[in-house]
Amino acid sequence: MTTTSLTCAAASANSAADGPEFGAEYSDPVAGPHFRAGVILVVRRGDGRVLAFERSDVRGAWQLPQGGIDIDETPEQAAWRELAEETGLGPEAVRGAGSSSRWTVYELPEEHRRPGRIGQAHRWFYFDVVDDLIEPTPDGVEFADWGWMTPEHLIDVVAPFRRAGYEEMLRG
């Protein structure tokens, strides 16, 4: 049996290891198969609902905002950056409410993999809105729609390969 060494890379969303078609402008290649290190953001309202987004490339696929950790940032810095990029929300709209002590990991289905990338490993960050009437302003590229969902409903509609991590982190 052959053993392959796997790494978890703190890399931007488009690593140079992914090739020029995915954004070779980044200089953080990872040698060998790896899991991309990232953050998942749980924005909660007072009634317990969480802010979820429908992917623009896979209609009907809902998820929480998430993104990669850049090579020069901490997971907490990545969480605030991704929150602003993907939701338009910042410290004036939400309060940090903690983070997971563990990482969740999943393998990507073959059709979603980039060269050398096996899957993703995430730290989860929790935010509470300052005002329950707050509305996000998504970037308009990655997501087609948004809504407030119960954690249970989101778990039901998230992609199957993400579901175990969502169950663990949203159900406690």
Backbone bond lengths (Angstrom), bond angles and torsions (degrees), N, CA, C in turn:
res aa  C-N    CA-C-N  psi(-1)  N-CA   C-N-CA  omega(-1)  CA-C   N-CA-C  phi
1 M - - - 1.440 - - 1.529 108.07 -
2 T 1.316 115.64 138.31 1.457 121.98 178.78 1.516 109.33 -97.29
3 T 1.312 116.27 133.35 1.453 120.92 177.16 1.513 108.86 -104.13
4 T 1.311 116.98 131.13 1.455 122.09 177.94 1.516 108.68 -105.48
5 S 1.308 116.21 132.94 1.453 120.55 177.10 1.518 108.92 -78.41
6 L 1.317 116.78 126.47 1.457 121.77 -179.67 1.513 108.92 -111.34
7 T 1.315 116.13 142.95 1.454 120.48 177.50 1.509 109.79 -125.92
8 C 1.308 114.78 160.68 1.458 121.31 173.04 1.509 105.62 -112.40
9 A 1.313 116.45 119.18 1.453 120.82 -172.27 1.508 111.70 -104.49
10 A 1.334 115.95 127.91 1.459 120.00 169.01 1.509 104.79 -81.85
11 A 1.304 115.46 98.15 1.458 120.78 -174.72 1.509 109.69 -140.76
12 S 1.281 115.17 157.80 1.451 120.28 178.31 1.520 109.83 -68.76
13 A 1.314 116.02 169.54 1.448 121.65 -176.80 1.521 112.08 -56.81
14 N 1.303 118.91 -33.96 1.452 122.61 179.98 1.510 109.04 -120.93
15 S 1.317 115.55 96.51 1.456 120.93 -177.92 1.514 111.01 -81.63
16 A 1.321 117.09 149.30 1.456 121.10 175.90 1.520 110.22 -59.10
17 A 1.312 117.24 -25.38 1.454 120.39 177.63 1.518 111.33 -67.08
18 D 1.332 117.03 -17.58 1.449 121.13 -179.67 1.518 112.41 -79.13
19 G 1.307 118.21 -12.69 1.453 120.66 179.57 1.504 111.95 96.61
20 P 1.331 116.45 165.48 1.452 120.97 -173.86 1.520 114.25 -63.55
21 E 1.334 118.04 -29.87 1.461 118.52 -179.28 1.512 113.22 -68.09
22 F 1.338 118.22 -14.77 1.452 121.70 179.62 1.515 112.69 -108.91
23 G 1.314 118.62 5.21 1.454 119.17 175.78 1.509 113.76 110.88
24 A 1.306 117.69 67.97 1.457 122.27 -178.02 1.517 112.79 -70.85
25 E 1.342 118.04 2.76 1.458 119.88 179.65 1.523 112.14 -67.67
26 Y 1.329 117.75 -15.98 1.452 121.01 178.85 1.524 109.60 -85.43
27 S 1.308 115.88 143.57 1.460 119.93 -177.05 1.517 111.83 -111.43
28 D 1.306 118.03 42.37 1.454 120.09 -177.56 1.530 111.41 -124.28
29 P 1.327 118.26 54.84 1.459 119.59 -178.88 1.527 111.43 -65.14
30 V 1.303 115.33 150.12 1.450 121.85 178.80 1.522 106.72 -118.76
31 A 1.311 116.50 127.16 1.457 120.56 179.35 1.518 109.48 -77.53
32 G 1.286 116.82 126.74 1.455 121.55 175.08 1.507 114.03 84.23
33 P 1.325 115.36 172.41 1.472 120.70 179.63 1.524 110.75 -60.09
34 H 1.330 115.88 140.14 1.456 118.50 -176.81 1.525 111.96 -149.78
35 F 1.317 114.19 163.24 1.455 123.36 170.72 1.523 106.29 -104.22
36 R 1.308 117.20 128.13 1.462 121.58 179.62 1.525 109.42 -74.48
37 A 1.318 117.29 130.45 1.461 122.54 178.00 1.522 109.32 -82.48
38 G 1.330 116.52 133.04 1.454 119.79 -178.84 1.507 112.62 -153.23
39 V 1.320 113.96 -173.77 1.459 121.88 179.45 1.525 109.09 -128.36
40 I 1.316 115.78 148.50 1.464 122.43 171.81 1.518 106.62 -120.08
41 L 1.332 115.98 137.83 1.456 122.04 -172.86 1.527 110.53 -112.93
42 V 1.311 115.91 124.27 1.461 122.12 178.30 1.524 106.98 -110.80
43 V 1.341 115.75 105.96 1.462 121.99 177.88 1.522 106.80 -99.61
44 R 1.355 116.12 119.73 1.456 121.10 -173.80 1.521 111.94 -112.71
45 R 1.319 113.75 143.33 1.460 121.70 171.73 1.524 109.10 -95.49
46 G 1.312 116.64 168.00 1.471 121.89 -179.86 1.514 113.95 -59.12
47 D 1.349 117.83 -28.23 1.466 120.56 -179.87 1.527 112.58 -85.75
48 G 1.337 117.50 5.74 1.461 121.48 177.56 1.518 115.21 90.49
49 R 1.326 116.73 -8.42 1.473 118.78 178.02 1.524 109.70 -70.98
50 V 1.338 114.85 152.76 1.452 121.33 -179.12 1.529 109.67 -117.07
51 L 1.315 115.31 151.17 1.458 122.58 -179.10 1.518 109.17 -79.90
52 A 1.340 116.82 117.77 1.457 122.09 -178.28 1.529 109.47 -123.19
53 F 1.320 115.04 156.38 1.463 121.44 -177.47 1.519 110.66 -130.05
54 E 1.342 115.00 142.81 1.455 120.84 174.90 1.526 108.51 -92.28
55 R 1.315 116.51 129.29 1.466 121.17 -179.35 1.521 110.54 -67.00
56 S 1.318 116.77 141.43 1.459 120.31 178.64 1.521 111.78 -78.76
57 D 1.337 117.89 -25.18 1.463 120.60 -178.84 1.527 113.26 -87.85
58 V 1.324 117.52 -16.99 1.461 121.77 178.43 1.525 106.82 -137.06
59 R 1.327 116.24 86.53 1.465 120.01 -178.41 1.518 110.30 -59.25
60 G 1.322 115.35 139.17 1.451 121.36 -177.04 1.514 113.65 89.86
61 A 1.349 117.20 -8.90 1.468 121.22 178.16 1.526 108.24 -95.73
62 W 1.311 116.10 114.37 1.463 122.51 -178.38 1.521 109.34 -106.87
63 Q 1.313 116.11 149.67 1.459 121.07 179.58 1.517 110.00 -160.01
64 L 1.316 114.96 171.74 1.452 121.82 172.02 1.525 108.45 -84.61
65 P 1.336 117.68 157.16 1.463 119.53 173.77 1.531 109.35 -61.76
66 Q 1.308 115.59 142.83 1.463 120.12 179.32 1.515 109.20 -156.69
67 G 1.316 116.09 164.90 1.453 119.78 177.00 1.507 111.57 -175.28
68 G 1.315 115.01 170.16 1.449 122.27 -176.93 1.521 113.04 -78.01
69 I 1.314 114.35 157.63 1.460 121.81 175.18 1.518 106.94 -94.04
70 D 1.311 116.94 120.31 1.463 120.37 177.53 1.515 109.74 -68.85
71 I 1.301 115.78 154.02 1.459 122.75 -174.62 1.529 112.68 -57.70
72 D 1.324 118.06 -27.49 1.468 121.81 -175.12 1.524 113.68 -104.33
73 E 1.329 118.41 18.16 1.462 119.12 -177.91 1.519 111.83 -132.32
74 T 1.318 114.84 158.57 1.455 121.64 175.74 1.527 108.52 -83.66
75 P 1.325 117.97 163.50 1.467 119.00 175.16 1.537 112.43 -56.51
76 E 1.337 118.23 -39.22 1.468 120.02 179.59 1.532 111.26 -64.60
77 Q 1.316 117.14 -42.05 1.470 120.14 176.95 1.524 110.48 -62.19
78 A 1.326 116.59 -41.10 1.468 120.84 178.52 1.527 110.32 -62.83
79 A 1.328 117.13 -39.04 1.463 120.64 -179.42 1.528 110.84 -61.81
80 W 1.321 117.57 -46.90 1.468 120.17 -179.75 1.535 111.01 -67.23
81 R 1.338 117.11 -38.87 1.469 120.22 178.67 1.526 110.64 -64.19
82 E 1.329 116.39 -48.48 1.468 119.98 -179.52 1.531 111.24 -64.68
83 L 1.320 117.03 -37.04 1.465 120.20 177.30 1.522 110.21 -57.86
84 A 1.320 116.91 -46.90 1.466 121.11 179.69 1.524 110.88 -66.03
85 E 1.331 117.38 -45.23 1.468 120.86 -177.12 1.519 112.53 -65.26
86 E 1.319 117.39 -43.62 1.459 120.21 -171.97 1.523 114.52 -92.85
87 T 1.341 117.83 -21.64 1.463 119.25 -177.24 1.524 113.34 -122.69
88 G 1.327 116.67 -15.99 1.456 120.03 -174.71 1.520 112.98 76.04
89 L 1.325 117.64 5.15 1.464 121.28 -178.16 1.526 110.40 -95.15
90 G 1.324 115.23 148.99 1.460 121.29 179.09 1.510 110.50 -143.82
91 P 1.336 116.90 -165.07 1.470 121.34 -176.34 1.522 114.52 -60.73
92 E 1.327 117.65 -20.53 1.466 119.41 177.57 1.525 111.70 -76.00
93 A 1.346 117.84 -18.27 1.458 122.10 -175.49 1.524 113.50 -110.37
94 V 1.326 117.08 -23.94 1.465 121.00 -177.12 1.523 110.45 -137.58
95 R 1.310 114.94 159.03 1.462 122.05 174.52 1.516 107.99 -118.82
96 G 1.322 116.62 134.60 1.453 120.25 174.58 1.513 109.53 -62.20
97 A 1.341 116.31 133.53 1.460 120.12 -176.71 1.523 111.72 -124.96
98 G 1.320 117.13 18.45 1.458 120.13 175.89 1.508 113.18 118.11
99 S 1.319 113.87 177.69 1.465 120.23 179.84 1.523 108.99 -146.19
100 S 1.315 114.86 162.63 1.456 120.35 178.55 1.522 109.50 -71.73
101 S 1.299 116.37 148.55 1.462 120.13 176.33 1.526 110.29 -86.41
102 R 1.318 116.43 -15.31 1.465 122.08 -179.42 1.517 110.64 -118.35
103 W 1.305 115.31 164.92 1.462 123.05 176.09 1.525 108.07 -103.16
104 T 1.326 116.16 145.64 1.458 119.93 169.64 1.524 106.87 -102.55
105 V 1.310 116.23 147.08 1.463 121.39 -175.96 1.521 108.84 -132.86
106 Y 1.329 116.46 138.41 1.458 119.94 171.57 1.519 109.75 -142.80
107 E 1.325 113.63 151.34 1.459 120.27 173.18 1.517 107.53 -88.49
108 L 1.317 115.43 140.00 1.461 120.59 176.20 1.523 109.71 -81.20
109 P 1.331 117.69 142.87 1.462 119.12 172.32 1.536 108.97 -60.85
110 E 1.300 117.03 150.91 1.469 121.90 -176.93 1.525 112.59 -48.39
111 E 1.322 117.49 -41.34 1.477 120.16 -175.91 1.530 113.44 -69.00
112 H 1.335 117.56 -13.26 1.466 121.40 179.41 1.525 113.29 -105.28
113 R 1.317 116.76 -1.46 1.466 119.81 -176.18 1.523 111.87 -81.95
114 R 1.314 113.87 147.41 1.459 122.50 170.48 1.519 106.78 -104.26
115 P 1.314 118.69 160.62 1.462 119.78 -178.40 1.531 112.53 -53.04
116 G 1.316 116.08 126.72 1.459 121.92 177.80 1.518 115.34 83.08
117 R 1.315 117.98 -11.97 1.473 120.58 -176.57 1.528 110.01 -99.48
118 I 1.313 115.23 122.24 1.457 121.81 -178.47 1.521 111.32 -90.18
119 G 1.312 115.97 -38.31 1.450 120.35 -176.01 1.514 110.47 -176.13
120 Q 1.336 114.74 -156.18 1.455 120.10 -176.71 1.521 110.65 -136.54
121 A 1.331 114.97 148.50 1.468 123.23 174.66 1.522 106.65 -122.74
122 H 1.333 117.13 129.34 1.468 121.07 -173.87 1.519 113.11 -125.97
123 R 1.330 114.60 141.04 1.467 123.04 161.89 1.521 105.18 -94.88
124 W 1.293 117.35 141.04 1.461 122.90 -178.43 1.523 109.33 -103.27
125 F 1.337 115.55 134.91 1.465 122.23 178.34 1.519 108.79 -122.03
126 Y 1.328 115.26 136.01 1.462 122.20 -175.75 1.520 109.62 -111.21
127 F 1.333 114.70 136.58 1.459 122.42 -179.99 1.519 108.78 -132.80
128 D 1.313 116.92 141.98 1.461 122.51 174.45 1.520 107.89 -111.72
129 V 1.338 116.14 135.15 1.463 119.74 -179.65 1.519 110.10 -71.69
130 V 1.312 115.82 149.04 1.458 122.33 177.08 1.525 109.30 -76.35
131 D 1.329 116.72 -33.35 1.461 123.60 -177.32 1.532 107.54 -137.09
132 D 1.329 117.11 124.49 1.464 120.88 -177.84 1.526 113.68 -62.29
133 L 1.327 118.40 -15.02 1.468 121.22 -179.97 1.535 112.60 -89.45
134 I 1.308 117.42 1.75 1.461 121.52 -178.09 1.532 110.16 -60.04
135 E 1.327 116.36 142.70 1.462 121.64 177.13 1.523 108.80 -125.05
136 P 1.332 116.47 135.83 1.461 119.15 178.59 1.526 110.93 -75.83
137 T 1.311 115.87 163.26 1.466 122.05 171.79 1.527 106.82 -125.46
138 P 1.347 116.43 84.63 1.459 120.33 -178.21 1.520 112.03 -60.85
139 D 1.332 115.11 160.86 1.466 120.47 -176.88 1.522 113.47 -67.38
140 G 1.330 118.73 -14.99 1.457 121.41 177.60 1.514 114.09 81.04
141 V 1.308 118.03 0.98 1.463 121.42 -179.24 1.531 110.48 -108.18
142 E 1.316 116.60 -57.04 1.458 121.24 -175.73 1.524 112.80 -76.95
143 F 1.337 116.86 -32.43 1.454 120.28 -173.95 1.521 112.04 -120.14
144 A 1.346 115.61 141.79 1.457 122.19 -179.57 1.525 112.34 -98.00
145 D 1.324 117.40 -25.37 1.460 120.56 -176.30 1.531 108.33 -155.49
146 W 1.317 115.59 166.89 1.455 121.32 177.50 1.517 109.27 -145.89
147 G 1.317 115.79 162.04 1.453 120.62 176.96 1.515 110.80 -171.40
148 W 1.327 114.68 166.36 1.464 121.30 175.75 1.519 107.10 -96.10
149 M 1.326 117.19 124.83 1.466 122.43 -177.15 1.516 110.35 -127.16
150 T 1.318 115.07 154.00 1.458 117.93 169.23 1.533 106.93 -69.47
151 P 1.314 117.14 149.35 1.467 118.39 176.76 1.531 112.23 -55.53
152 E 1.327 117.49 -37.82 1.460 121.27 -179.58 1.522 111.46 -62.49
153 H 1.335 117.37 -42.92 1.465 120.29 179.25 1.529 110.61 -66.58
154 L 1.320 117.25 -41.85 1.463 119.89 178.89 1.526 110.67 -61.27
155 I 1.316 117.39 -42.55 1.463 120.64 177.92 1.529 109.99 -58.04
156 D 1.328 117.25 -37.67 1.464 121.24 179.78 1.521 112.96 -68.00
157 V 1.338 118.25 -31.73 1.472 120.33 -173.35 1.533 113.93 -105.17
158 V 1.330 118.32 -2.31 1.458 120.59 178.09 1.531 108.64 -74.74
159 A 1.326 117.05 154.62 1.461 121.66 178.31 1.530 109.86 -55.52
160 P 1.322 117.63 139.03 1.463 120.78 -176.75 1.529 114.41 -54.02
161 F 1.323 118.46 -36.03 1.467 119.13 -178.06 1.527 112.20 -70.99
162 R 1.328 118.65 -15.89 1.462 122.54 177.05 1.538 112.55 -95.18
163 R 1.311 117.18 -14.74 1.465 122.42 -166.47 1.528 114.45 -59.39
164 A 1.307 119.46 -42.96 1.474 120.89 -176.53 1.528 111.43 -59.58
165 G 1.329 117.92 -42.89 1.457 120.99 178.05 1.516 112.09 -65.37
166 Y 1.341 116.33 -40.25 1.465 120.18 178.10 1.526 110.33 -63.49
167 E 1.342 116.65 -43.27 1.466 118.98 178.65 1.524 110.77 -60.74
168 E 1.314 116.52 -45.41 1.467 120.52 -178.51 1.522 112.21 -62.69
169 M 1.322 117.59 -44.22 1.463 120.64 -173.07 1.522 114.29 -88.27
170 L 1.324 117.91 -24.47 1.467 119.02 -178.81 1.522 112.63 -95.92
171 R 1.319 116.41 -23.87 1.469 119.27 178.26 1.516 111.99 -95.97
172 G 1.320 115.67 -16.25 1.466 119.37 177.83 1.429 113.01 84.18
